[in-house]
């Protein structure tokens, strides 16, 4: 049985998601910058990667190394983890 849930409510920029640019294309995704949110004094916070959660259909082909801009900050995709339900997590690294 295939997963048939519509994902659009989860990626609505008026609710959970925001507009980000991946390799020059604007897409709707959920951004989690755990390191910045956790701040100083949280054990292990420095190892957390900022991530984007988005529909598989919005992930570019061969995504590793592609540029991402979120809230005016430049990142690169370092890893992609699809969850098997039509959603992927992109692990980001701030661009130098």
C-alpha positions as CSV (number, residue, x, y, z in Angstrom):
1,X,0.0,0.0,0.0
2,X,1.4,3.4,-1.0
3,X,1.5,6.4,1.2
4,X,-1.2,8.8,-0.1
5,X,-1.3,11.6,2.5
6,X,-1.1,15.0,1.0
7,X,2.0,16.9,2.4
8,X,1.0,20.4,1.3
9,X,-0.5,21.5,4.7
10,X,2.8,20.7,6.4
11,X,4.8,22.8,3.9
12,X,2.5,25.8,3.8
13,X,4.6,29.0,4.1
14,X,1.7,30.6,6.1
15,X,2.0,27.9,8.8
16,X,5.0,25.6,9.5
17,X,7.2,26.2,6.5
18,X,9.1,29.1,4.9
19,X,10.4,29.9,1.5
20,X,14.0,28.8,0.9
21,X,16.2,28.8,-2.2
22,X,17.9,25.5,-3.1
23,X,20.3,25.7,-6.1
24,X,18.5,28.8,-7.4
25,X,14.9,27.4,-7.0
26,X,12.5,28.7,-4.4
27,X,10.8,25.9,-2.4
28,X,8.8,25.6,0.8
29,X,10.6,23.8,3.6
30,X,10.8,23.6,7.4
31,X,14.1,25.0,8.7
32,X,15.5,23.8,12.1
33,X,18.7,25.5,13.2
34,X,19.1,23.4,16.4
35,X,22.6,24.7,17.1
36,X,21.6,28.4,17.0
37,X,18.4,27.7,19.0
38,X,20.1,25.6,21.7
39,X,22.7,28.3,22.3
40,X,25.5,28.3,24.9
41,X,25.6,25.9,27.7
42,X,23.8,22.9,26.1
43,X,26.0,19.8,26.0
44,X,26.4,18.6,22.5
45,X,24.7,21.6,20.9
46,X,27.8,22.5,18.8
47,X,27.5,19.2,16.9
48,X,23.9,19.7,15.8
49,X,23.5,20.4,12.1
50,X,20.9,22.9,10.7
51,X,18.4,21.0,8.7
52,X,15.6,21.5,6.2
53,X,12.6,19.2,6.0
54,X,10.8,19.2,2.7
55,X,8.9,16.9,0.2
56,X,11.1,14.5,-1.8
57,X,9.8,16.2,-4.9
58,X,11.6,19.4,-3.9
59,X,15.0,17.8,-3.4
60,X,17.3,18.5,-6.4
61,X,19.0,15.7,-8.2
62,X,22.5,15.0,-6.8
63,X,21.8,17.4,-3.9
64,X,25.1,17.1,-1.9
65,X,27.1,20.3,-2.3
66,X,24.3,22.3,-3.8
67,X,23.8,25.8,-2.4
68,X,20.9,26.7,-0.1
69,X,19.8,30.2,1.2
70,X,17.7,30.4,4.3
71,X,16.8,33.7,5.9
72,X,19.6,35.3,3.9
73,X,22.2,32.9,5.2
74,X,24.1,30.7,2.7
75,X,24.5,27.0,3.3
76,X,25.6,23.8,1.4
77,X,23.8,20.5,1.5
78,X,26.1,17.9,3.1
79,X,23.7,14.9,3.5
80,X,20.2,13.9,2.5
81,X,18.0,11.4,4.5
82,X,14.7,10.5,2.9
83,X,12.3,9.0,5.5
84,X,10.3,6.8,3.2
85,X,7.1,8.7,3.5
86,X,7.8,11.3,0.8
87,X,9.7,13.6,3.0
88,X,13.5,14.2,3.2
89,X,15.8,15.9,5.6
90,X,18.7,17.9,4.2
91,X,21.6,18.4,6.6
92,X,23.2,21.7,6.0
93,X,26.6,23.3,6.6
94,X,27.1,27.1,6.6
95,X,28.9,28.2,3.5
96,X,32.3,29.7,4.0
